[in-house]
Amino acid sequence: MKKQIIILLSIALSLYACSDKKEAENKKSNTENAPVFQFGKVEIANVEQEVKLPAQLAAFQEVSIFPKVNGYVRKVLVDIGSKVNQGQVLMELEAPELEQATVQAREKWARARTDFAIDRENFKRLQIAAQTPGAISPQDIATARAKMEADSSLSNAEKASFLMQQTMMGYLTVRAPFAGVITQRNVHPGALVSAEGKDARPMLELKEVDHLRLEVDIPENLASTLRNSDTLSFMLTAYPGVKRSGHISRKSQNINAQFRSERVEMDVYNRDGQLAPGMYADVLFNSKGNPGAFSVPKSAVVVSTERKYVMAIRNGKTVKVDVNTGNESHGAIEVTGSLQAGEPVLLNANDEIKEGLVVDKHPAI
């Protein structure tokens, strides 16, 4: 009997020990499977970032030269690469029909002037004769006055027509509107050019290359931090390793609706002729950040297909707070949203962490 009691006690003790062991293993398993969070905090700090953006050199002025009148090319005095001065003759055209029309306009004006001179003299004589009572009727004087005024108007109209023809003749001589370099030539002597031609190529293309524009499109969140006269650095693909600098000369004050960027230009002087319009460049500058923004560790920001947010800890629970992001530097990222300075946020957050999750304790931040 005593032996049976001892056996039963041994079994009971074994079952109790197994139960304690199983419970301890379950607690250990739950502890191991419980999520371990890391925490950061919201700080008030500007995040400076070095930004690299693509840019391109463009001529400060450029123009495509089309014919103003119909005619034939008589001479082409320049070619691709020719350096020209303002007002220099580039081409000469000829238009026989226009020359004849100019001669006709000149003769019509001469005839109208003669008719006006005769009528004016006739009117003066009638006025003198009218001083003798009954010699000239008032009707004759009125008729002579009206004819003189009509011929005066006709003479002025013919003069305007002749001057217009002279202006059109002036278009037969093509001059440079500004100093620059001929970058394109599409005609040769004998070619017929037309002022009415649609989709026609220009006769010449002229670009100012001593003075260039460096054009760069800057995202709107960065463009707002830049001002005129700010210094930007740039490097040209054609001259690797050579870093140049310049000042912002113009901002477009307009945001491109498609790319959400603002066009910014720098003046680049090319007195040595090493640079050319169309060269590709990389613009480098330090973005100072938004003074009204907060800073959080980069891993705290969650980007999903629907929203961008951080997981803040409020009253011991997780809360998703929508944010907009800005500069990034050294693991920190600029954010704006309904946050408070010093507020704890989850690090390494992801969209699988549910809102409202209880986080009772966390390490000191």
BELWO-V62934 format. One record per residue. N is the residue number from 0. RES is the residue in one letter. OMEGA is omega in radians with two decimals (* if undefined). D_LAST is the distance of its C-alpha to the last C-alpha in whole Angstrom. Layout:
BEGIN
[[N & RES & OMEGA & D_LAST] [N & RES & OMEGA & D_LAST]]
END
This chain:
BEGIN
[[0 & M & 3.12 & 65] [1 & K & -3.14 & 63] [2 & K & -3.13 & 62] [3 & Q & -3.14 & 61] [4 & I & 3.14 & 59] [5 & I & 3.13 & 57] [6 & I & -3.13 & 57] [7 & L & 3.11 & 55] [8 & L & 3.12 & 53] [9 & S & 3.12 & 52] [10 & I & -3.11 & 51] [11 & A & 3.12 & 49] [12 & L & 3.12 & 47] [13 & S & 3.13 & 47] [14 & L & 3.13 & 46] [15 & Y & 3.12 & 43] [16 & A & 3.11 & 42] [17 & C & -3.14 & 41] [18 & S & 3.11 & 40] [19 & D & -3.13 & 37] [20 & K & -3.13 & 36] [21 & K & 3.13 & 36] [22 & E & 3.11 & 34] [23 & A & 3.11 & 32] [24 & E & 3.12 & 32] [25 & N & 3.11 & 31] [26 & K & 3.13 & 28] [27 & K & 3.13 & 27] [28 & S & -3.14 & 28] [29 & N & 3.13 & 26] [30 & T & -3.14 & 23] [31 & E & -3.10 & 23] [32 & N & -3.13 & 24] [33 & A & -3.13 & 21] [34 & P & 3.10 & 18] [35 & V & -3.07 & 15] [36 & F & 2.97 & 12] [37 & Q & -2.99 & 10] [38 & F & 2.98 & 7] [39 & G & 3.12 & 6] [40 & K & 3.11 & 7] [41 & V & -3.12 & 10] [42 & E & 3.02 & 12] [43 & I & -3.10 & 15] [44 & A & 3.03 & 17] [45 & N & 3.11 & 20] [46 & V & 3.10 & 20] [47 & E & -3.08 & 23] [48 & Q & 3.03 & 25] [49 & E & -3.05 & 28] [50 & V & 3.09 & 31] [51 & K & -3.06 & 34] [52 & L & 3.09 & 36] [53 & P & -3.14 & 40] [54 & A & -3.12 & 43] [55 & Q & 3.05 & 47] [56 & L & 3.09 & 49] [57 & A & 3.09 & 52] [58 & A & 3.11 & 55] [59 & F & 3.02 & 55] [60 & Q & 3.03 & 58] [61 & E & -3.09 & 60] [62 & V & 2.99 & 63] [63 & S & -3.03 & 65] [64 & I & 3.11 & 69] [65 & F & 3.09 & 71] [66 & P & 3.09 & 74] [67 & K & -3.13 & 75] [68 & V & 3.08 & 79] [69 & N & 3.13 & 81] [70 & G & 3.11 & 82] [71 & Y & 3.09 & 83] [72 & V & 3.13 & 81] [73 & R & 3.13 & 84] [74 & K & 2.96 & 81] [75 & V & -2.99 & 78] [76 & L & -3.13 & 77] [77 & V & 3.09 & 74] [78 & D & 3.13 & 72] [79 & I & 3.13 & 68] [80 & G & 3.14 & 67] [81 & S & 3.05 & 69] [82 & K & -3.06 & 68] [83 & V & 3.08 & 69] [84 & N & 3.11 & 69] [85 & Q & 3.14 & 69] [86 & G & -3.13 & 73] [87 & Q & 3.13 & 74] [88 & V & -3.12 & 76] [89 & L & -3.09 & 75] [90 & M & 3.00 & 77] [91 & E & 3.10 & 81] [92 & L & 3.04 & 82] [93 & E & -3.13 & 85] [94 & A & -3.09 & 86] [95 & P & -3.13 & 90] [96 & E & 3.14 & 90] [97 & L & 3.11 & 88] [98 & E & 3.12 & 90] [99 & Q & 3.12 & 93] [100 & A & 3.11 & 91] [101 & T & 3.10 & 90] [102 & V & 3.14 & 94] [103 & Q & 3.14 & 95] [104 & A & 3.12 & 93] [105 & R & -3.13 & 94] [106 & E & 3.11 & 98] [107 & K & 3.11 & 97] [108 & W & 3.12 & 95] [109 & A & 3.13 & 99] [110 & R & -3.14 & 101] [111 & A & 3.10 & 99] [112 & R & 3.13 & 99] [113 & T & 3.13 & 103] [114 & D & 3.14 & 103] [115 & F & 3.14 & 101] [116 & A & 3.13 & 103] [117 & I & -3.12 & 107] [118 & D & 3.13 & 106] [119 & R & 3.11 & 104] [120 & E & 3.13 & 108] [121 & N & -3.14 & 110] [122 & F & 3.12 & 108] [123 & K & 3.14 & 109] [124 & R & 3.12 & 112] [125 & L & 3.11 & 112] [126 & Q & 3.11 & 111] [127 & I & -3.12 & 114] [128 & A & -3.11 & 116] [129 & A & 3.10 & 115] [130 & Q & 3.06 & 116] [131 & T & -3.06 & 120] [132 & P & 3.08 & 120] [133 & G & -3.10 & 121] [134 & A & -3.11 & 120] [135 & I & 3.14 & 117] [136 & S & 3.07 & 115] [137 & P & 3.14 & 112] [138 & Q & 3.14 & 111] [139 & D & 3.12 & 112] [140 & I & 3.13 & 109] [141 & A & 3.13 & 107] [142 & T & 3.14 & 107] [143 & A & 3.10 & 107] [144 & R & -3.12 & 104] [145 & A & 3.14 & 102] [146 & K & 3.12 & 103] [147 & M & -3.13 & 102] [148 & E & 3.10 & 98] [149 & A & 3.13 & 98] [150 & D & 3.06 & 99] [151 & S & 3.10 & 97] [152 & S & 3.12 & 94] [153 & L & 3.12 & 95] [154 & S & 3.11 & 95] [155 & N & 3.13 & 91] [156 & A & 3.13 & 90] [157 & E & 3.08 & 92] [158 & K & 3.12 & 91] [159 & A & 3.11 & 87] [160 & S & 3.13 & 88] [161 & F & 3.12 & 89] [162 & L & 3.09 & 86] [163 & M & 3.11 & 84] [164 & Q & 3.08 & 86] [165 & Q & 3.09 & 85] [166 & T & 3.11 & 82] [167 & M & 3.08 & 82] [168 & M & 3.13 & 84] [169 & G & 3.12 & 81] [170 & Y & 3.10 & 78] [171 & L & 3.05 & 81] [172 & T & -3.06 & 79] [173 & V & -3.11 & 76] [174 & R & 3.13 & 74] [175 & A & 3.13 & 70] [176 & P & 3.08 & 68] [177 & F & -3.14 & 66] [178 & A & -3.14 & 65] [179 & G & -3.10 & 64] [180 & V & 3.05 & 64] [181 & I & -3.10 & 66] [182 & T & 3.14 & 64] [183 & Q & 3.08 & 66] [184 & R & -3.04 & 70] [185 & N & -3.11 & 71] [186 & V & 3.10 & 75] [187 & H & 3.14 & 78] [188 & P & -3.13 & 82] [189 & G & -3.12 & 84] [190 & A & 3.08 & 81] [191 & L & 3.11 & 81] [192 & V & -3.06 & 78] [193 & S & 3.13 & 78] [194 & A & -3.10 & 76] [195 & E & -3.06 & 75] [196 & G & 3.10 & 74] [197 & K & -3.14 & 71] [198 & D & 3.13 & 68] [199 & A & 3.08 & 70] [200 & R & 3.11 & 68] [201 & P & 3.08 & 69] [202 & M & -3.13 & 71] [203 & L & 3.00 & 69] [204 & E & -3.08 & 65] [205 & L & 3.12 & 64] [206 & K & 3.02 & 61] [207 & E & -3.04 & 60] [208 & V & 3.07 & 58] [209 & D & -3.14 & 58] [210 & H & -3.05 & 55] [211 & L & 3.02 & 53] [212 & R & 2.96 & 50] [213 & L & -3.04 & 46] [214 & E & 3.12 & 45] [215 & V & 3.09 & 42] [216 & D & -3.05 & 40] [217 & I & 3.10 & 36] [218 & P & -2.99 & 34] [219 & E & -3.13 & 34] [220 & N & 3.08 & 30] [221 & L & -3.10 & 31] [222 & A & -3.11 & 34] [223 & S & -3.14 & 33] [224 & T & -3.10 & 31] [225 & L & 3.12 & 34] [226 & R & 3.04 & 37] [227 & N & -3.11 & 41] [228 & S & 3.02 & 41] [229 & D & -3.09 & 38] [230 & T & 3.06 & 38] [231 & L & 3.05 & 38] [232 & S & 3.09 & 39] [233 & F & 3.11 & 41] [234 & M & -3.12 & 42] [235 & L & 3.11 & 46] [236 & T & -3.12 & 46] [237 & A & -3.13 & 50] [238 & Y & -3.09 & 49] [239 & P & 3.11 & 46] [240 & G & -3.14 & 44] [241 & V & -3.11 & 45] [242 & K & 3.13 & 42] [243 & R & 3.14 & 44] [244 & S & 3.12 & 42] [245 & G & -3.12 & 43] [246 & H & 3.06 & 43] [247 & I & -3.13 & 42] [248 & S & -3.07 & 45] [249 & R & 2.96 & 45] [250 & K & -3.04 & 43] [251 & S & -3.08 & 44] [252 & Q & -3.14 & 43] [253 & N & 3.13 & 43] [254 & I & 3.08 & 40] [255 & N & -3.05 & 42] [256 & A & -3.10 & 42] [257 & Q & -3.06 & 42] [258 & F & -3.14 & 40] [259 & R & -3.12 & 37] [260 & S & 3.12 & 38] [261 & E & 3.13 & 40] [262 & R & 3.11 & 42] [263 & V & -3.10 & 42] [264 & E & 3.02 & 45] [265 & M & 3.03 & 45] [266 & D & 3.13 & 49] [267 & V & -3.12 & 50] [268 & Y & -2.98 & 53] [269 & N & -3.05 & 55] [270 & R & 3.14 & 58] [271 & D & 3.06 & 58] [272 & G & -3.13 & 58] [273 & Q & -3.07 & 56] [274 & L & -3.12 & 54] [275 & A & 3.07 & 55] [276 & P & -3.14 & 54] [277 & G & 3.12 & 52] [278 & M & 3.14 & 50] [279 & Y & -3.11 & 47] [280 & A & 2.99 & 44] [281 & D & 3.13 & 40] [282 & V & -3.12 & 38] [283 & L & 3.05 & 35] [284 & F & 3.10 & 33] [285 & N & 3.06 & 30] [286 & S & -3.03 & 28] [287 & K & 3.14 & 26] [288 & G & -3.12 & 24] [289 & N & -3.10 & 25] [290 & P & -3.11 & 24] [291 & G & -3.07 & 23] [292 & A & 3.02 & 20] [293 & F & 3.10 & 17] [294 & S & 3.06 & 15] [295 & V & 3.02 & 13] [296 & P & -3.05 & 13] [297 & K & -3.10 & 16] [298 & S & 3.13 & 16] [299 & A & -3.08 & 14] [300 & V & 3.11 & 18] [301 & V & 3.11 & 20] [302 & V & 3.09 & 24] [303 & S & 3.14 & 27] [304 & T & -3.04 & 30] [305 & E & -3.01 & 30] [306 & R & 3.07 & 27] [307 & K & -3.00 & 24] [308 & Y & 2.96 & 20] [309 & V & 3.14 & 17] [310 & M & -3.13 & 15] [311 & A & 3.09 & 13] [312 & I & -3.13 & 12] [313 & R & -3.10 & 14] [314 & N & 3.09 & 16] [315 & G & -3.13 & 15] [316 & K & 3.12 & 16] [317 & T & 3.13 & 16] [318 & V & 3.11 & 18] [319 & K & -3.13 & 19] [320 & V & 3.14 & 19] [321 & D & -3.12 & 22] [322 & V & 2.90 & 21] [323 & N & -3.06 & 24] [324 & T & 3.12 & 22] [325 & G & -3.08 & 24] [326 & N & 3.05 & 23] [327 & E & 3.12 & 21] [328 & S & 3.06 & 21] [329 & H & 3.06 & 19] [330 & G & 3.12 & 17] [331 & A & -3.14 & 16] [332 & I & -3.13 & 18] [333 & E & -3.14 & 19] [334 & V & 2.99 & 19] [335 & T & -3.12 & 21] [336 & G & -3.11 & 21] [337 & S & -3.13 & 20] [338 & L & 3.10 & 16] [339 & Q & 3.13 & 15] [340 & A & 3.13 & 13] [341 & G & -3.12 & 9] [342 & E & 3.14 & 10] [343 & P & 3.09 & 8] [344 & V & 3.11 & 10] [345 & L & 2.98 & 11] [346 & L & -3.13 & 12] [347 & N & -3.12 & 15] [348 & A & 3.08 & 16] [349 & N & -3.05 & 20] [350 & D & 3.07 & 23] [351 & E & 3.09 & 24] [352 & I & -3.05 & 21] [353 & K & 3.05 & 22] [354 & E & -3.13 & 21] [355 & G & 3.10 & 21] [356 & L & -3.09 & 19] [357 & V & 3.07 & 18] [358 & V & -3.02 & 14] [359 & D & -3.06 & 14] [360 & K & 3.04 & 12] [361 & H & -3.12 & 8] [362 & P & 3.08 & 6] [363 & A & -3.09 & 4] [364 & I & * & 0]]
END
